[in-house]
Structure formats: structure tokens, C-alpha cells
Amino acid sequence: MIKGAIIIEGHVQGLANTRALGEAGIPVVVIDQNDCIASKSKYCSAFFKCPDFRSAEFIEFLLDLALNENLSEWSLIPSNDHIVYNLSQNIDKIKCVYKTIVPEPFQLANIYNKQKLLECAERVNVPIPKTYYPQTINISDFCFDFPVILKGKFGLSFYKTFRKKVFIAKNQNHLQQLLTTISIKFDLSKVFIQEIIPFTENNKTISFTAFCINGSVKTYWIGQKLREHPWKFGTATFTESIHNNTVREYAEQLLQSLKYTGVCEVEFLYHSIAKEYQLIEINPRTWLWVGLAKANGINYALYLYNFLNGIESEYPKNYQTGLKWRNFWTDTVYSWQAILKGKLKLKDYSNSLTTTTIDAVRSKDDPKPFRAMTKMLFALAARR
């Protein structure tokens, strides 16, 4: 029997990866903490609920699953940072049973510890936003332009504590108040402050994505967020495939210095005053709109599977630009909210709906996930 793949977390990107592998004839099992849309896909041969991705019980669950369901030597494809981190911390146990590509803990530290990542970027001349590392509440030497954002060096623990990715300080007094508030629950030595890159209607987050082996980029794809929620620093709802040679060169330099292996997303924003693209972060996994890369012929889930199983892949050297991707329900709801708040023009929104678009979930050949997502969202709305 063919050794298949286990998609860990079956939300939108998990569904995209399930379909990408299923279409290639590879058996797929989906696991998640909750009911998920990928489990409804015709390409999902089995679904199992699991403990919290962050827990020790999750690792034990995986080990037992391999034994009980005859899944030894199957390939693990994680879909969020909590999973990647937990697998990395337990990589010796996991590799005894499964095949997977996640960075070793020391390699992951250079990505998840934002200070280390930013320092690495500076060493290879990749521009970063102006950054400050506070040690105490009192920062009399602080001289950045406001507004600024406060983040955790380890985004996972920061989000777990505050249930938000960033705080925004409007002025010096506000910054002092936020530092005081954060210090009650969080170690300030694990916080950093950055100037906000000027946000304009045309300045969108650009994602360079790649499959790498030891820092060598085998194939890549670039996209940009056209709409997101929240309106800034948010999750993509409407995106487009593009080319950007400057971003590509910066990302390749950074990934080479990290000797990265696997799939990743490297995010940049253009600083209109500094007139340069600046690094935001790296996600060492597939990302929410990976389905758009697949639609462009860049099948990251398949490259991962082939690499883990010693199968040669043909890596595309180019792709079509201008193709768009839309997460129907989230884009509809949050776009109308933005229109009502005056952040999005109705004409621009209407015009965007006339373009040929890849739907994040809806598929004529695999309709059940979209029906399941619709039911889940209406049930959630009813409870609220």
C-alpha cells in the first residue's frame, strides 16, 4: 500500500493540501482538534480528532495513531505554528515513526525568535523596520516615529497571553501605558517595538513562498494580499499572484543564510519613505492561501511529499501572474464591514468580483467542504 500523508489541521490551507495530494493519487488522512472542512473532502480517507496541538498529549496521540491505524512512515504536513513548534521539540520521537520536514529546535529559534530573525536579516543586508528592544518600562532613549507596534519575540507565547498579535502605540504616553500593562503578564525582555511601515491603499503585504533544500530555492511563487482582516496586520481574504524580483532576491539571501529546508512563506512590506521592501516574518510551513500557488502550478504539498519519499519532482521556473484567490465567506463579511466603515470603496469591491478567481473552499468537483463551512459559520453566528 502507498504510504500517504497526514494533514494536521484541516482548515482552509489544510483543505488545499488535502486536495493537492488527493488529486495526485496519494492517500490522505486529516487530523484536527475540532470538526474541520478538510475532513469533508472526497480526498480525505479518514479523520481523527486530536488533543491540543501544543500539548504533550498531542505527540502521544500521533505515536499511538501510527500504531493503531497502520500509518507508520506516512508523511506529516503541519498547517500552523503550534504544530510545527511541538513537532520540532519532539522531533526525535516523531522521526522514529513518521516522515516530516520541520526545522530542528535550534533552526526554528532563528525563525520564531523575531530578534534572531531580524539580526540574521541584517547580516545578509535584508532591510527590516526600525526596531527597539526594551528591557524595562522606562525607555527614555526611545526616539522612533509614532505610531509603533509592540510584538512578542516569540509570537506564539505573546498571542497565547494576550489573544492578539500586536499592540499599537499612538504616542509616547500611550507606549508607556502599554508597556506597563504588558509587563504585568509578560516579560518585557521578550518584547520588541517597531516603527509601523506606512500603510496606504496600494501598499500590500507581499509573500515570497518557496520550497528549499538546505537553503537552495528549488521553486518559488509570490503573491500579495489585496484584502485582509483585520484591515491591517490581518489574515488574507482576497489575494493575487505577482512577480517581484527585489523581494525574491532578499528572500533567497535570507533562506540561504538560514540553510532552510522545506516550504515557507516570507512576508515583506514596502516602506514608502525608506523606499525599500522590509522583512516582516517567516512562516516555516504552508500558509492560508497556498491553494493559489497550486492553481499557478506550484504544488507545495506534493513537493513536500515527494521529497520525504525520495521521489524526484519537476520544479517550475515560472508561473502566471494576475490570478486571484478569494475566501468567499470571510471576504464577503469583512469587506462589507470595511465598506460601511469607509475603508473600502464599494466600486472597488464590486469590480474585484468580476475577475477570474480561485475560491479557497468552493469546488464543483469537491463540494462538501464548502457546504460544511457554510453550516459551521451560520451555526457560529446563531450562537453569538
C-alpha positions in Angstrom: 0.0 0.0 0.0 1.2 3.5 -0.8 2.4 5.4 2.2 0.2 8.5 2.3 0.2 11.9 4.1 -1.4 13.2 7.3 -2.7 16.7 7.1 -2.5 18.2 10.6 -5.3 20.9 10.9 -8.0 20.8 8.3 -8.9 24.5 7.9 -8.6 26.3 4.5 -4.9 25.5 3.9 -5.3 22.0 5.2 -8.1 21.5 2.7 -5.9 22.9 -0.1 -3.1 20.5 0.8 -5.6 17.6 1.1 -6.9 18.3 -2.4 -3.4 18.8 -3.9 -2.2 15.4 -2.7 -5.5 13.6 -3.3 -5.6 14.7 -6.9 -2.1 13.2 -7.3 -3.4 9.8 -6.1 -1.8 10.0 -2.6 -3.9 8.7 0.3 -4.7 11.5 2.8 -5.7 11.3 6.5 -6.8 14.5 8.3 -6.4 15.2 12.0 -7.7 18.2 13.9 -8.8 19.3 17.3 -12.3 20.1 16.0 -14.5 19.2 13.1 -12.9 20.7 10.0 -13.7 21.3 6.4 -10.8 19.2 5.1 -12.4 16.1 6.7 -15.4 16.5 4.4 -13.3 16.4 1.2 -13.7 13.4 -1.0 -9.9 13.1 -0.9 -9.9 12.5 2.9 -9.8 8.8 3.6 -10.1 9.1 7.4 -10.4 11.8 10.0 -9.3 11.7 13.6 -9.8 14.3 16.4 -6.7 15.0 18.4 -5.7 16.8 21.6 -4.5 20.4 21.7 -1.7 20.9 19.2 0.5 22.5 21.8 0.3 19.6 24.3 2.4 16.6 25.2 -0.7 14.6 24.7 -0.8 15.5 21.0 2.6 13.9 20.5 1.5 10.7 22.2 -1.7 10.8 20.1 0.4 10.9 16.9 2.6 8.0 18.1 -0.5 5.9 19.0 -2.2 6.8 15.8 0.6 5.3 13.7 0.4 2.1 15.6 -3.3 1.8 15.8 -4.1 2.8 12.2 -1.0 1.4 10.5 0.3 4.9 9.5 4.0 4.3 10.2 6.2 6.1 7.7 3.4 8.3 6.5 4.3 12.0 5.8 3.2 14.7 8.3 2.3 18.1 6.8 1.5 20.6 9.6 -0.6 23.7 8.9 0.1 26.0 11.8 2.9 27.3 14.0 1.8 25.5 17.2 2.1 22.2 15.4 5.4 23.0 13.8 6.8 24.0 17.2 5.6 20.9 19.0 6.8 18.6 16.3 10.2 20.3 16.3 10.5 20.0 20.1 9.8 16.3 19.8 11.5 15.6 16.5 13.5 12.5 17.7 10.3 10.7 18.8 8.4 11.8 15.7 11.1 10.7 13.2 11.1 7.2 14.6 7.6 6.8 13.3 6.8 9.4 10.7 8.4 11.3 7.8 8.3 15.1 8.2 10.2 18.3 7.4 10.2 20.7 10.4 13.3 22.6 11.4 15.4 21.4 14.3 14.8 23.4 17.5 18.0 25.5 17.0 17.0 26.3 13.5 13.4 27.1 14.4 14.7 29.5 17.1 16.2 31.6 14.3 12.7 32.0 12.8 10.3 32.1 15.7 12.6 34.3 17.9 12.0 37.5 16.0 15.1 39.2 17.3 17.3 36.4 16.0 15.5 36.5 12.6 15.9 40.3 12.3 19.6 40.0 13.3 20.1 37.3 10.7 18.3 39.5 8.1 20.6 42.5 8.9 23.7 40.3 8.5 22.7 39.5 4.9 21.6 43.0 4.1 17.9 42.3 4.0 16.1 45.5 5.2 14.0 45.4 8.3 11.7 48.0 10.1 13.4 50.2 12.7 13.4 48.1 15.8 13.9 48.6 19.5 14.3 46.1 22.3 13.0 47.4 25.7 14.4 46.0 28.9 12.3 48.0 31.4 9.1 50.1 31.4 11.2 53.3 31.3 12.6 53.9 27.8 13.8 57.4 27.9 16.2 56.9 24.9 13.3 55.9 22.6 13.2 58.1 19.6 11.0 56.4 16.9 8.3 58.0 14.9 4.8 57.1 16.1 2.6 55.1 15.7 4.7 52.0 16.6 3.8 48.3 17.2 4.7 46.1 20.1 5.1 42.4 19.5 6.5 39.3 21.2 9.8 38.0 20.1 8.1 34.6 20.3 4.7 35.3 18.6 3.1 32.1 19.8 3.6 32.8 23.5 2.7 36.5 23.1 -0.6 35.6 21.3 -1.4 32.9 23.9 -1.1 35.5 26.7 -2.9 38.4 25.1 -5.0 36.8 22.3 -3.7 39.4 19.8 -0.6 39.6 17.7 0.3 43.2 18.3 -0.4 46.3 20.3 -0.3 49.7 18.6 1.0 52.8 20.5 -0.1 56.2 19.2 2.3 58.3 21.2 4.9 58.2 23.9 2.4 58.2 26.8 0.4 55.5 25.1 3.6 53.5 24.6 4.4 53.8 28.3 0.9 52.7 29.3 1.1 49.6 27.0 4.5 48.6 28.3 3.2 48.9 31.9 0.1 46.8 31.0 2.1 44.2 29.1 4.7 43.9 31.9 2.1 42.6 34.3 1.6 39.4 32.3 4.7 39.2 30.1 8.5 39.5 30.4 9.5 42.8 28.7 12.8 41.3 27.6 10.7 39.1 25.3 9.0 42.1 23.6 10.2 44.3 20.8 9.0 47.6 19.3 8.9 48.5 15.6 8.0 51.5 13.6 4.9 50.9 11.6 5.6 50.7 7.9 3.4 53.5 6.3 0.1 51.8 5.3 -1.5 53.0 2.1 -4.3 51.6 -0.1 -1.6 50.4 -2.6 0.9 49.1 -0.1 0.0 45.4 0.4 1.8 42.6 2.2 3.8 40.5 -0.3 4.5 36.9 0.4 7.5 35.1 -1.2 7.0 31.4 -0.9 9.4 28.6 -1.7 10.4 25.0 -1.5 14.0 24.9 -0.4 16.6 22.2 0.3 19.4 23.3 2.6 18.8 27.0 1.7 18.7 26.4 -2.1 15.4 27.6 -3.6 14.1 24.8 -5.9 10.9 26.7 -6.9 9.1 29.8 -5.7 5.9 31.7 -6.0 5.0 35.3 -5.0 1.6 36.7 -4.1 0.2 39.7 -2.4 -2.8 40.3 -0.1 -5.4 42.6 -1.7 -7.8 42.4 1.3 -7.4 41.0 4.8 -9.0 41.0 8.2 -8.4 42.8 10.5 -7.8 45.6 7.9 -4.1 45.9 8.9 -1.8 43.0 10.1 -4.6 40.6 9.2 -5.4 37.2 7.6 -5.8 37.2 3.8 -9.3 37.1 2.3 -8.5 38.2 -1.3 -5.1 37.8 -2.9 -3.3 37.8 -6.3 -0.2 36.2 -7.8 2.6 38.6 -8.8 6.3 38.8 -9.6 8.7 40.9 -7.6 12.4 40.4 -8.2 13.6 42.6 -5.3 11.6 40.6 -2.8 12.7 37.4 -4.4 16.4 38.3 -4.1 16.0 39.4 -0.5 14.1 36.2 0.5 16.6 33.9 -1.3 19.5 35.6 0.6 17.8 35.1 3.9 16.8 31.5 3.3 20.3 30.6 2.1 21.7 32.1 5.3 19.2 30.0 7.4 20.0 26.9 5.3 16.3 26.3 5.3 14.7 23.0 4.1 11.0 22.7 3.4 8.2 25.0 2.4 8.0 28.5 3.8 6.4 31.9 3.4 8.5 35.1 3.8 6.5 38.3 4.2 7.6 41.8 3.2 6.0 45.3 3.1 7.2 48.3 1.1 8.3 51.3 3.1 7.4 54.3 1.0 9.7 56.7 2.9 12.8 54.4 3.1 11.9 53.3 -0.4 12.6 49.6 0.3 10.9 46.3 1.0 11.3 45.4 4.6 11.1 41.9 6.2 8.0 41.2 8.4 8.3 37.5 9.3 8.8 33.9 8.1 6.2 31.1 8.4 8.0 27.7 8.2 5.0 25.9 6.7 2.3 26.3 4.1 0.1 29.3 4.6 -3.7 30.0 4.3 -3.8 30.8 0.6 -1.4 28.0 -0.6 -4.2 27.0 -2.9 -3.4 30.0 -5.2 0.1 28.7 -5.6 -1.3 25.3 -6.6 -3.6 26.9 -9.1 -0.5 28.5 -10.6 1.2 25.1 -11.0 3.3 25.3 -7.8 2.2 22.3 -5.8 4.0 22.7 -2.5 2.2 19.8 -0.7 3.3 17.4 -3.5 6.9 18.7 -3.3 7.0 18.0 0.4 5.6 14.6 0.0 7.9 13.7 -2.9 11.0 14.9 -1.0 10.1 12.9 2.1 9.6 9.8 0.0 12.6 10.0 -2.3 10.6 10.9 -5.4 12.0 13.4 -7.8 9.9 16.5 -8.6 9.9 18.8 -11.6 10.2 22.3 -10.2 8.5 25.0 -12.3 10.7 28.0 -13.2 7.8 30.4 -13.9 4.1 30.9 -13.2 1.1 33.1 -14.4 0.6 36.4 -12.7 -2.7 38.2 -12.1 -4.6 35.1 -10.9 -6.7 35.8 -7.8 -7.8 33.8 -4.8 -10.8 34.5 -2.5 -12.0 33.1 0.8 -15.7 33.6 0.0 -17.3 34.0 3.4 -14.6 35.8 5.3 -14.0 38.2 2.3 -17.7 38.9 2.0 -18.3 39.6 5.6 -15.2 41.7 6.3 -15.4 43.6 3.0 -18.9 44.8 3.8 -17.7 45.8 7.3 -14.9 47.8 5.6 -17.3 49.4 3.1 -19.6 50.5 5.9 -16.6 52.0 7.8 -15.4 53.8 4.8 -12.2 51.8 4.5 -13.1 50.1 1.2 -14.9 51.6 -1.8 -18.0 49.7 -3.0 -16.9 50.2 -6.6 -13.5 48.6 -6.0 -15.1 45.7 -4.2 -17.7 45.2 -6.9 -15.0 45.4 -9.7 -12.9 42.8 -7.9 -15.7 40.3 -8.1 -15.8 40.4 -11.9 -12.2 38.9 -12.2 -11.5 35.2 -12.6 -10.9 33.9 -9.0 -9.8 30.7 -7.4 -12.2 30.0 -4.4 -10.5 29.0 -1.2 -13.1 26.3 -0.4 -15.8 26.0 -3.0 -15.2 23.4 -5.7 -17.6 21.7 -8.2 -15.5 18.5 -8.0 -15.4 18.5 -4.2 -18.5 20.4 -2.9 -18.9 19.0 0.6 -16.3 21.2 2.3 -18.0 24.4 1.2 -21.4 23.2 2.5 -19.8 22.2 5.8 -18.1 25.6 6.1 -21.4 27.4 5.4 -23.2 25.3 8.1 -20.4 25.9 10.6 -20.4 29.7 10.1 -24.2 30.0 10.3 -24.2 27.9 13.5 -21.5 30.1 15.0 -23.4 33.3 14.1 -26.6 31.8 15.7 -24.7 31.1 18.9 -23.4 34.6 19.0 
